[in-house]
Amino acid sequence: MSASRGGERGSGPRFPGVLEGMLAAAVGGGLTQPVKLLWEHVTHQTLPGWAEAPVPNVLGVALLMGLGWFLGRWAHFRRAGKTAKARGNKLSIYVAHFGFDEDGPRVREAVIRSLEKELGPECAEIVPAALELKLDRDVGNDSALLKPNEKARKLLKRNGGDLLIWGSLRSLAGSEPCIELHFVTASSEHSRPEPFLITKGMLEPAFAELLGVAIAAVAATSAAPSVVDSGKYLVETLEPIARRLGPLIQRMPPGMTPENRASLLHSFALVESTVGEQSGQARPLERAVAAYRQVIQVWTREHAPLQWAMTQNNLGNALQTLGARESGTETLQEAVAAYREALKEYTRERVPLDWATTQNNLGAALRTLGERESGTEKLQEAVGAYREALKEYTRERVPLKWATTQNNLGNALRTLGARENGTEKLQEAVAAYREALKEYTRERVPLDWAATQNNLGAALQTLGARENGTETLQEAVAAYREALKERTRERVPLDWAATQNNLGIALGTLGERESGTETLQEAVAAFREALKERTRERVPLDWAATQNNLGNALGTLGERESGTEKLQEAVAACREALEEWTSAQAPYYHQIASENLQRALDLIEERKAAEQD
């Protein structure tokens, strides 16, 4: 009767069938009259008789407890909210949940406080992650980490983070819980658990050392493109990394071991060296040099000979790039010294490819030095170093490094050829560049391809200047225009300026062989473009070279025009060049600019004398 009466009432609230059964069984389990009356008031139904049986009572109560647990978890995540994205101006470390009982929040707070103490707010941002990770206990130890670590990496990639720390409570001993921590980077394949005690709300001191290991690993991973993606434009990728690592370099975490500090410094130097080389900025290169010199104090020849040699080689690279932009030769001499130091441990028998790498780099520094001297001794040494490198750098073994050395060999041969009367060395240079382009393709390594196109153009331009026709000069112009497809002002401003300067030289030589002035005007325009980035403050010797070239083109134009306006501009440009091309710093080029200046001055005097007559 009661069930029939309850079923006839349609005005009260109705629950879904399953939920109604759960509630009925749970209420029946209470066996108290007030609860049953409350049931009838809410549902407008009498309690079913079956709901008072023991089995439904137990099941109903269990289901309601499960529902309560689920709603509690859901409410927690709602309170936790979404995980914030990293700001990107410093190292970002995410800390996951450590469970949702009374100890979980306390443990996470201890981890966060320990991180803040070790790193400080100026070095890192500590971000709570709305994520709880647990080991998969149904599989082996290594496999148990796969799923939680994959979730951690996804969060880091999605939010731009560097490191995520997660873990679990291992045991509780009064007020000192022991936790297992895992450190995961965006690219790490696994993490090993490390146990730590929490005392007075802080992790034990050993945590700082493990954190140092993790930070060094983050830095090494971040710097990897400097090595593996060599030949590609990396400034946009690496500048944010340099900004994030910079505060750590200024304030090294006190718990880091000397070894981990050296690793962090080395990674930072790799990043800054690449940024400085490609962007044309001097400050990143200077920071790289300072960092490498600190590394050498830790990675000594006695204790870590191969790491010491690697750092000496990389120091030489940064010094060489800096020295190429300076008017003196002191920095280039330091680069040569660093490479020669590296070769004391990088022997061909011990590490043949590293030996070849350093020989190649030594050749580059010697070539740049040789360009600033009137003789050919350093240039001959450079050619010798490159030929040594090619003994191990074969096309079959290391195709891109073989191409790099072929390109560099071409540079040294081209400079030598420019100082000789014949064309043998220039022909060898052209052949070396064409070899390099077999592996240096635009699709594979766009910046290296562009650099080699630029160098090929320079060799063809010098050859063309010694020939009667214009075919080789036209090839040079075409090669320069190819290079400018990848060497843009926005991406690599100094390289763009170098190619504009070279294009101007080829156009100027072509213009001298034509009766009109159109090509000469193009040459002047190219030189003026180059000077937008080749400033005296930034690259004094390159600025002087372009000023001299501009003076040449203006002088040739002035010869074909009446008056002296263009000749006066030529005189001004040559005098500018001589401000940096002094007889002491660059005697070979000083003589060239002086001759160009005198030629323009003589023409002006001839014009003035003709006007008086």
C-alpha positions as CSV (number, residue, x, y, z in Angstrom):
1,M,0.0,0.0,0.0
2,S,2.7,2.5,0.9
3,A,4.6,1.9,-2.3
4,S,1.4,2.3,-4.3
5,R,0.6,5.5,-2.5
6,G,4.1,6.9,-3.1
7,G,3.9,6.1,-6.8
8,E,0.7,8.0,-7.2
9,R,2.2,11.3,-6.1
10,G,3.6,13.2,-9.1
11,S,4.0,16.7,-7.6
12,G,7.2,16.1,-5.6
13,P,10.8,15.8,-6.9
14,R,11.9,12.6,-8.6
15,F,15.4,11.2,-8.5
16,P,17.0,9.0,-11.3
17,G,16.4,5.3,-10.6
18,V,20.0,4.4,-9.7
19,L,20.5,7.4,-7.4
20,E,17.1,6.8,-5.8
21,G,18.1,3.3,-5.0
22,M,21.4,4.3,-3.5
23,L,19.8,7.0,-1.3
24,A,17.0,4.6,-0.2
25,A,19.5,1.9,0.7
26,A,21.7,4.4,2.6
27,V,18.7,5.9,4.5
28,G,17.4,2.5,5.3
29,G,20.7,1.6,6.8
30,G,20.3,4.5,9.3
31,L,17.3,2.8,10.9
32,T,16.2,6.0,12.6
33,Q,12.7,7.3,12.5
34,P,13.7,11.0,11.9
35,V,15.8,9.9,8.9
36,K,12.9,8.0,7.4
37,L,10.5,10.9,8.0
38,L,13.0,13.2,6.2
39,W,13.1,10.8,3.3
40,E,9.3,10.9,2.9
41,H,9.3,14.7,3.2
42,V,11.9,15.1,0.4
43,T,10.7,12.4,-2.0
44,H,7.0,12.3,-1.1
45,Q,7.4,8.5,-0.9
46,T,7.5,6.0,1.8
47,L,10.8,4.2,2.3
48,P,10.7,0.8,0.3
49,G,10.7,-2.2,2.5
50,W,13.7,-3.7,0.6
51,A,15.8,-0.7,1.5
52,E,15.9,-1.8,5.2
53,A,17.6,-5.1,4.3
54,P,21.4,-5.5,5.3
55,V,22.9,-6.0,1.9
56,P,21.3,-3.0,0.2
57,N,22.2,-0.9,3.3
58,V,25.9,-1.7,3.0
59,L,26.0,-1.2,-0.8
60,G,24.2,2.1,-0.6
61,V,26.4,3.5,2.1
62,A,29.5,2.4,0.1
63,L,28.3,4.0,-3.1
64,L,27.5,7.2,-1.3
65,M,31.0,7.3,0.2
66,G,32.5,6.7,-3.2
67,L,30.4,9.6,-4.6
68,G,31.6,11.8,-1.8
69,W,35.2,11.0,-2.5
70,F,34.8,11.8,-6.2
71,L,33.1,15.1,-5.5
72,G,35.8,16.0,-3.0
73,R,38.5,15.3,-5.6
74,W,36.6,17.3,-8.2
75,A,36.2,20.2,-5.8
76,H,39.9,20.2,-5.0
77,F,40.9,20.4,-8.7
78,R,38.3,23.2,-9.1
79,R,40.0,25.1,-6.3
80,A,43.5,24.4,-7.7
81,G,42.5,25.9,-11.0
82,K,44.6,25.8,-14.2
83,T,48.3,25.7,-14.1
84,A,49.9,29.1,-14.9
85,K,52.2,29.4,-17.9
86,A,55.8,30.3,-17.4
87,R,56.7,33.9,-17.9
88,G,59.9,33.0,-19.7
89,N,62.2,35.6,-18.1
90,K,63.8,33.1,-15.7
91,L,64.0,29.4,-14.9
92,S,60.5,28.0,-14.3
93,I,60.0,25.1,-12.0
94,Y,56.7,23.4,-11.5
95,V,55.7,21.5,-8.4
96,A,53.0,18.9,-8.6
97,H,50.5,17.9,-5.9
98,F,51.7,15.3,-3.3
99,G,48.3,13.9,-2.6
100,F,45.2,15.4,-1.1
101,D,45.2,14.3,2.5
102,E,46.5,16.6,5.3
103,D,50.1,15.8,4.5
104,G,50.1,16.5,0.7
105,P,49.8,20.3,0.9
106,R,52.3,20.4,3.7
107,V,54.8,18.4,1.7
108,R,54.4,20.6,-1.4
109,E,54.8,23.7,0.6
110,A,58.1,22.3,2.0
111,V,59.4,21.7,-1.5
112,I,58.4,25.2,-2.7
113,R,60.0,26.8,0.4
114,S,63.2,24.8,-0.2
115,L,63.3,25.8,-3.8
116,E,62.8,29.5,-2.9
117,K,65.6,29.3,-0.4
118,E,68.0,27.7,-2.8
119,L,67.3,29.8,-5.9
120,G,65.7,33.0,-4.8
121,P,62.9,34.9,-6.6
122,E,65.4,36.6,-9.0
123,C,66.7,33.2,-10.4
124,A,63.5,31.2,-10.8
125,E,59.8,31.2,-10.7
126,I,58.2,28.4,-8.7
127,V,54.8,27.5,-10.1
128,P,52.3,25.1,-8.4
129,A,51.0,22.7,-10.9
130,A,47.4,21.5,-10.9
131,L,48.6,18.0,-11.4
132,E,49.0,14.9,-9.2
133,L,51.3,12.1,-10.5
134,K,51.5,8.6,-9.1
135,L,53.6,5.6,-9.8
136,D,52.0,2.7,-11.6
137,R,52.5,0.0,-9.0
138,D,51.3,-2.8,-11.3
139,V,54.4,-2.7,-13.5
140,G,58.2,-2.8,-13.0
141,N,60.2,0.0,-11.5
142,D,61.3,1.7,-14.7
143,S,57.9,1.2,-16.5
144,A,56.1,2.6,-13.4
145,L,57.6,6.0,-14.3
146,L,56.6,6.2,-17.9
147,K,53.0,7.4,-17.5
148,P,53.6,10.1,-14.8
149,N,56.8,11.4,-16.5
150,E,55.0,11.6,-19.8
151,K,52.2,13.7,-18.2
152,A,54.9,15.9,-16.6
153,R,56.6,16.5,-19.9
154,K,53.3,17.4,-21.6
155,L,52.6,20.0,-18.9
156,L,56.1,21.5,-19.3
157,K,55.8,21.7,-23.1
158,R,52.3,23.1,-22.9
159,N,53.2,25.8,-20.3
160,G,56.8,26.6,-21.4
161,G,58.3,25.2,-18.2
162,D,61.9,24.0,-17.6
163,L,61.6,21.5,-14.8
164,L,58.8,19.7,-12.9
165,I,59.1,18.1,-9.5
166,W,56.7,15.4,-8.4
167,G,56.8,12.7,-5.8
168,S,55.0,10.6,-3.2
169,L,55.0,10.1,0.5
170,R,57.2,7.2,1.4
171,S,56.7,7.0,5.1
172,L,55.6,9.2,8.0
173,A,57.6,9.4,11.2
174,G,55.7,11.9,13.4
175,S,56.2,15.4,12.1
176,E,59.0,14.4,9.7
177,P,57.6,12.8,6.5
178,C,60.0,11.2,4.0
179,I,59.2,11.8,0.4
180,E,60.5,10.4,-2.9
181,L,61.2,13.2,-5.5
182,H,61.4,12.9,-9.2
183,F,62.9,15.7,-11.5
184,V,61.5,15.8,-15.0
185,T,62.6,18.1,-17.9
186,A,60.6,18.7,-21.1
187,S,62.9,16.3,-22.9
188,S,64.0,13.8,-20.2
189,E,63.3,10.1,-20.8
190,H,63.2,9.1,-17.2
191,S,63.7,10.2,-13.6
192,R,65.1,8.4,-10.6
193,P,63.5,8.7,-7.2
194,E,65.5,10.3,-4.4
195,P,64.3,10.2,-0.8
196,F,64.4,13.3,1.4
197,L,63.4,14.0,5.0
198,I,61.4,17.1,5.8
199,T,62.6,18.9,8.9
200,K,61.0,22.0,10.3
201,G,59.1,22.5,7.0
202,M,62.2,22.3,4.8
203,L,63.8,19.5,2.8
204,E,67.2,18.2,4.0
205,P,70.4,19.9,2.5
206,A,71.0,17.0,0.1
207,F,68.0,18.3,-1.9
208,A,70.1,21.4,-3.0
209,E,72.7,19.2,-4.7
210,L,70.2,17.1,-6.6
211,L,68.5,20.3,-7.7
212,G,71.8,21.5,-9.0
213,V,72.1,18.3,-11.1
214,A,68.6,18.9,-12.5
215,I,69.3,22.5,-13.3
216,A,72.6,21.6,-15.1
217,A,70.6,19.1,-17.1
218,V,68.0,21.7,-18.1
219,A,70.7,24.0,-19.2
220,A,72.5,21.3,-21.3
221,T,69.3,20.4,-23.0
222,S,68.4,24.0,-23.7
223,A,71.9,24.7,-25.2
224,A,71.8,21.6,-27.5
225,P,70.6,23.5,-30.6
226,S,73.8,25.5,-30.5
227,V,75.6,22.2,-31.4
228,V,73.1,20.0,-33.2
229,D,71.5,22.7,-35.3
230,S,74.6,24.5,-36.3
231,G,74.2,26.3,-39.6
232,K,70.6,27.3,-38.9
233,Y,69.3,30.6,-37.6
234,L,68.9,30.2,-33.9
235,V,68.8,33.7,-32.3
236,E,65.0,33.6,-31.8
237,T,65.3,30.2,-30.1
238,L,68.4,30.9,-28.0
239,E,67.9,34.5,-26.8
240,P,65.0,33.5,-24.5
241,I,67.1,30.7,-23.1
242,A,70.0,33.1,-22.4
243,R,67.5,35.4,-20.6
244,R,66.3,32.5,-18.4
245,L,69.8,31.2,-17.6
246,G,71.3,34.7,-17.1
247,P,70.0,35.2,-13.5
248,L,71.3,31.8,-12.5
249,I,74.8,32.7,-13.7
250,Q,74.7,36.0,-11.8
251,R,73.6,34.2,-8.6
252,M,74.7,30.5,-8.6
253,P,72.6,28.3,-6.3
254,P,74.8,27.8,-3.2
255,G,74.1,24.1,-3.0
256,M,75.4,23.4,-6.5
257,T,78.6,21.4,-6.7
258,P,81.6,23.0,-8.7
259,E,81.1,20.3,-11.4
260,N,77.4,21.3,-11.9
261,R,78.3,25.0,-11.8
262,A,80.8,24.4,-14.6
263,S,78.3,22.5,-16.6
264,L,75.7,25.3,-16.3
265,L,78.3,27.9,-17.2
266,H,79.4,25.9,-20.3
267,S,75.8,25.6,-21.5
268,F,75.2,29.3,-21.0
269,A,78.4,30.2,-22.9
270,L,77.4,28.0,-25.8
271,V,74.0,29.8,-26.1
272,E,75.5,33.3,-25.7
273,S,78.3,32.5,-28.2
274,T,75.8,31.4,-30.9
275,V,73.6,34.5,-30.2
276,G,76.5,36.8,-30.5
277,E,77.8,35.2,-33.6
278,Q,74.5,35.3,-35.5
279,S,73.1,38.6,-34.2
280,G,76.2,40.7,-34.5
281,Q,76.1,41.7,-30.8
282,A,79.4,41.9,-28.9
283,R,78.0,41.6,-25.3
284,P,76.8,38.0,-25.7
285,L,80.2,37.0,-26.9
286,E,81.9,38.8,-24.1
287,R,79.6,37.0,-21.6
288,A,80.5,33.7,-23.3
289,V,84.2,34.3,-23.0
290,A,83.9,35.2,-19.3
291,A,81.9,32.0,-18.7
292,Y,84.3,29.7,-20.5
293,R,87.2,31.1,-18.5
294,Q,85.3,30.3,-15.3
295,V,84.7,26.8,-16.5
296,I,88.4,26.2,-17.2
297,Q,89.0,26.9,-13.5
298,V,86.9,23.8,-12.6
299,W,87.5,21.5,-15.6
300,T,91.3,21.6,-15.4
301,R,93.6,19.8,-17.7
302,E,94.8,17.6,-14.8
303,H,91.4,16.5,-13.6
304,A,89.2,16.6,-16.7
305,P,91.6,16.8,-19.8
306,L,89.0,16.3,-22.5
307,Q,86.5,18.6,-21.0
308,W,89.2,21.2,-20.6
309,A,90.2,20.8,-24.2
310,M,86.6,21.1,-25.3
311,T,86.2,24.3,-23.4
312,Q,89.5,25.7,-24.7
313,N,88.2,25.0,-28.2
314,N,84.9,26.8,-27.5
315,L,86.6,29.7,-25.9
316,G,88.7,30.0,-29.0
317,N,85.5,30.1,-31.1
318,A,84.0,33.0,-29.1
319,L,87.3,34.9,-29.1
320,Q,87.7,34.4,-32.9
321,T,84.3,35.9,-33.6
322,L,85.0,38.8,-31.3
323,G,88.4,39.4,-32.8
324,A,87.1,39.4,-36.3
325,R,85.1,42.4,-35.5
326,E,87.8,44.4,-33.7
327,S,90.5,46.5,-35.2
328,G,93.4,45.0,-33.4
329,T,94.7,41.5,-33.4
330,E,95.0,40.8,-29.6
331,T,91.8,38.9,-29.4
332,L,92.6,36.8,-32.4
333,Q,95.9,35.9,-31.0
334,E,94.1,34.7,-27.8
335,A,91.9,32.6,-30.0
336,V,94.9,31.0,-31.7
337,A,96.4,30.3,-28.2
338,A,93.2,28.7,-27.0
339,Y,93.1,26.3,-30.0
340,R,96.7,25.4,-29.6
341,E,96.0,24.6,-25.9
342,A,93.0,22.4,-26.9
343,L,95.3,20.4,-29.3
344,K,97.5,19.4,-26.4
345,E,94.7,16.9,-25.3
346,Y,92.7,16.7,-28.5
347,T,95.2,14.5,-30.3
348,R,94.5,12.7,-33.6
349,E,95.2,9.3,-32.0
350,R,93.0,9.9,-29.0
351,V,89.9,11.8,-30.4
352,P,90.4,12.1,-34.2
353,L,87.2,14.1,-34.9
354,D,87.7,16.5,-32.1
355,W,91.2,17.0,-33.2
356,A,89.9,17.8,-36.7
357,T,87.4,20.2,-35.4
358,T,90.0,22.2,-33.5
359,Q,92.4,22.1,-36.5
360,N,89.6,23.6,-38.6
361,N,88.9,26.3,-36.0
362,L,92.6,27.1,-35.7
363,G,92.7,27.6,-39.5
364,A,89.8,30.1,-39.3
365,A,91.6,32.2,-36.7
366,L,94.9,32.1,-38.6
367,R,93.2,33.1,-41.8
368,T,91.6,36.1,-40.2
369,L,95.0,37.1,-38.8
370,G,96.6,36.6,-42.2
371,E,94.1,38.9,-43.9
372,R,95.4,41.7,-41.7
373,E,99.1,41.1,-42.5
374,S,100.9,42.1,-45.6
375,G,102.7,38.7,-45.9
376,T,101.2,35.2,-46.4
377,E,102.8,33.2,-43.5
378,K,99.6,33.0,-41.4
379,L,97.5,32.3,-44.5
380,Q,99.8,29.4,-45.4
381,E,99.5,28.1,-41.8
382,A,95.7,28.3,-42.2
383,V,95.7,26.3,-45.4
384,G,97.9,23.7,-43.6
385,A,95.5,23.5,-40.6
386,Y,92.5,22.9,-42.9
387,R,94.2,20.2,-44.9
388,E,95.0,18.5,-41.6
389,A,91.4,18.6,-40.6
390,L,90.3,17.0,-43.9
391,K,92.4,13.9,-43.1
392,E,89.7,13.0,-40.5
393,Y,86.8,15.1,-41.8
394,T,85.9,13.0,-44.8
395,R,82.6,13.4,-46.8
396,E,81.6,9.8,-46.1
397,R,82.2,10.0,-42.4
398,V,81.0,13.6,-41.4
399,P,79.5,15.2,-44.5
400,L,78.6,18.5,-43.0
401,K,81.9,19.0,-41.2
402,W,83.7,18.0,-44.4
403,A,81.7,20.8,-46.2
404,T,82.5,23.3,-43.4
405,T,86.2,22.6,-43.8
406,Q,86.0,22.8,-47.6
407,N,84.4,26.2,-47.3
408,N,87.0,27.4,-44.9
409,L,89.8,26.1,-47.0
410,G,88.3,28.0,-49.9
411,N,88.4,31.2,-47.8
412,A,92.1,30.8,-47.1
413,L,93.0,29.9,-50.7
414,R,90.9,32.9,-52.0
415,T,92.8,35.3,-49.7
416,L,96.1,33.8,-50.8
417,G,95.0,34.0,-54.5
418,A,94.1,37.6,-54.2
419,R,97.7,38.4,-53.2
420,E,99.3,36.4,-56.1
421,N,99.5,37.3,-59.7
422,G,98.2,34.0,-61.1
423,T,94.8,32.3,-60.7
424,E,95.8,28.9,-59.5
425,K,94.9,29.5,-55.8
426,L,91.6,31.2,-56.8
427,Q,90.7,28.3,-59.0
428,E,91.4,26.0,-56.1
429,A,89.2,28.2,-53.9
430,V,86.3,28.0,-56.4
431,A,86.6,24.2,-56.5
432,A,86.6,24.0,-52.7
433,Y,83.4,26.1,-52.4
434,R,81.7,24.0,-55.1
435,E,82.6,20.9,-53.1
436,A,81.1,22.3,-49.9
437,L,77.8,23.1,-51.7
438,K,77.4,19.4,-52.5
439,E,76.5,19.0,-48.8
440,Y,75.6,22.5,-47.8
441,T,72.1,22.7,-49.4
442,R,69.7,25.5,-48.8
443,E,67.1,23.1,-47.4
444,R,69.5,21.4,-45.0
445,V,71.6,24.3,-43.6
446,P,70.3,27.6,-45.0
447,L,72.8,29.9,-43.3
448,D,75.8,27.7,-44.2
449,W,74.6,27.5,-47.8
450,A,74.3,31.3,-47.9
451,A,77.7,31.8,-46.4
452,T,79.3,29.5,-49.0
453,Q,77.4,31.2,-51.8
454,N,78.8,34.5,-50.6
455,N,82.3,33.1,-50.5
456,L,82.0,31.5,-53.9
457,G,80.9,34.9,-55.2
458,A,84.0,36.5,-53.7
459,A,86.3,34.0,-55.4
460,L,84.6,34.4,-58.7
461,Q,84.7,38.2,-58.4
462,T,88.4,38.2,-57.9
463,L,88.9,35.8,-60.8
464,G,86.6,37.8,-63.0
465,A,88.5,41.0,-62.2
466,R,91.6,39.3,-63.8
467,E,89.8,38.2,-66.9
468,N,88.8,40.3,-69.9
469,G,85.2,39.3,-70.2
470,T,82.3,39.6,-67.8
471,E,81.0,36.1,-67.5
472,T,82.7,35.2,-64.3
473,L,81.7,38.5,-62.8
474,Q,78.1,37.8,-63.7
475,E,78.4,34.5,-61.9
476,A,79.7,36.3,-58.8
477,V,76.8,38.7,-58.8
478,A,74.4,35.7,-59.1
479,A,76.1,33.9,-56.2
480,Y,75.8,37.0,-54.0
481,R,72.1,37.4,-54.8
482,E,71.5,33.8,-53.9
483,A,73.2,34.4,-50.6
484,L,70.9,37.3,-49.8
485,K,67.9,35.0,-50.0
486,E,68.9,33.7,-46.6
487,R,71.2,36.4,-45.3
488,T,68.5,39.0,-44.5
489,R,69.1,42.1,-42.5
490,E,66.5,41.0,-40.0
491,R,68.0,37.6,-39.3
492,V,71.8,38.1,-39.6
493,P,72.5,41.8,-40.0
494,L,76.3,41.7,-40.2
495,D,76.3,38.8,-42.6
496,W,73.7,40.6,-44.7
497,A,76.0,43.7,-44.7
498,A,79.0,41.6,-45.7
499,T,77.2,40.2,-48.7
500,Q,75.9,43.7,-49.7
501,N,79.5,44.9,-49.5
502,N,80.7,42.0,-51.7
503,L,77.9,42.5,-54.2
504,G,78.9,46.1,-54.5
505,I,82.5,45.1,-55.3
506,A,81.3,42.8,-58.1
507,L,78.9,45.4,-59.5
508,G,81.7,48.0,-59.3
509,T,84.1,45.9,-61.3
510,L,81.3,45.1,-63.9
511,G,80.5,48.8,-64.0
512,E,84.1,49.7,-64.8
513,R,83.8,47.6,-68.0
514,E,80.6,49.2,-69.2
515,S,80.2,52.5,-70.8
516,G,77.3,53.7,-68.8
517,T,76.9,54.4,-65.0
518,E,73.9,52.2,-64.1
519,T,75.9,49.3,-62.7
520,L,78.2,51.7,-60.8
521,Q,75.2,53.4,-59.2
522,E,74.0,49.9,-58.1
523,A,77.4,49.3,-56.6
524,V,77.3,52.6,-54.6
525,A,73.7,51.7,-53.4
526,A,75.0,48.3,-52.2
527,F,77.8,49.8,-50.2
528,R,75.5,52.3,-48.6
529,E,73.2,49.5,-47.6
530,A,76.1,47.7,-46.0
531,L,77.1,50.7,-44.0
532,K,73.6,50.6,-42.3
533,E,74.9,47.7,-40.2
534,R,78.7,48.0,-40.7
535,T,79.2,50.9,-38.3
536,R,82.5,52.1,-37.0
537,E,81.5,51.4,-33.4
538,R,80.3,47.9,-34.1
539,V,82.8,46.5,-36.7
540,P,85.5,49.1,-37.3
541,L,87.7,47.2,-39.8
542,D,84.7,46.1,-41.8
543,W,83.3,49.6,-41.8
544,A,86.7,50.8,-43.1
545,A,86.7,48.2,-45.9
546,T,83.2,49.3,-47.0
547,Q,84.2,53.0,-46.9
548,N,87.2,52.2,-49.1
549,N,85.0,50.2,-51.5
550,L,82.5,53.0,-51.6
551,G,85.3,55.5,-52.3
552,N,86.5,53.3,-55.3
553,A,83.0,53.2,-56.8
554,L,82.5,56.9,-56.3
555,G,85.9,57.6,-57.8
556,T,85.0,55.6,-60.9
557,L,81.7,57.5,-61.2
558,G,83.5,60.8,-60.8
559,E,85.9,60.0,-63.6
560,R,82.9,59.7,-66.0
561,E,81.0,62.8,-64.8
562,S,81.9,66.4,-65.1
563,G,82.7,68.4,-62.0
564,T,84.2,67.0,-58.8
565,E,81.2,66.2,-56.6
566,K,81.5,62.4,-56.8
567,L,85.3,62.7,-56.5
568,Q,85.0,64.7,-53.3
569,E,82.7,62.0,-51.9
570,A,85.3,59.4,-52.9
571,V,88.0,61.4,-51.0
572,A,85.8,61.6,-47.9
573,A,85.1,57.8,-48.0
574,C,88.8,56.9,-48.4
575,R,89.8,59.2,-45.5
576,E,87.2,57.6,-43.3
577,A,88.7,54.2,-44.2
578,L,92.2,55.3,-43.2
579,E,90.9,56.3,-39.7
580,E,90.8,52.5,-38.9
581,W,93.1,51.1,-41.6
582,T,96.2,52.5,-40.0
583,S,99.7,51.5,-41.0
584,A,100.2,49.9,-37.6
585,Q,97.0,47.9,-37.4
586,A,96.4,46.9,-41.0
587,P,99.4,47.8,-43.1
588,Y,98.3,45.9,-46.2
589,Y,94.9,47.6,-46.4
590,H,96.3,51.0,-45.3
591,Q,98.4,51.0,-48.5
592,I,95.4,50.1,-50.6
593,A,93.2,52.9,-49.2
594,S,96.1,55.4,-49.4
595,E,96.5,54.6,-53.1
596,N,92.7,55.0,-53.7
597,L,92.7,58.3,-51.9
598,Q,95.6,59.6,-53.9
599,R,94.0,58.6,-57.2
600,A,90.9,60.6,-56.3
601,L,92.9,63.7,-55.2
602,D,94.9,63.6,-58.4
603,L,91.8,63.6,-60.5
604,I,90.4,66.6,-58.5
605,E,93.6,68.5,-59.1
606,E,93.5,67.7,-62.8
607,R,89.9,68.9,-63.1
608,K,90.7,72.2,-61.3
609,A,93.7,72.8,-63.5
610,A,91.6,72.1,-66.6
611,E,89.0,74.6,-65.4
612,Q,91.6,77.3,-64.9
613,D,93.0,76.8,-68.4
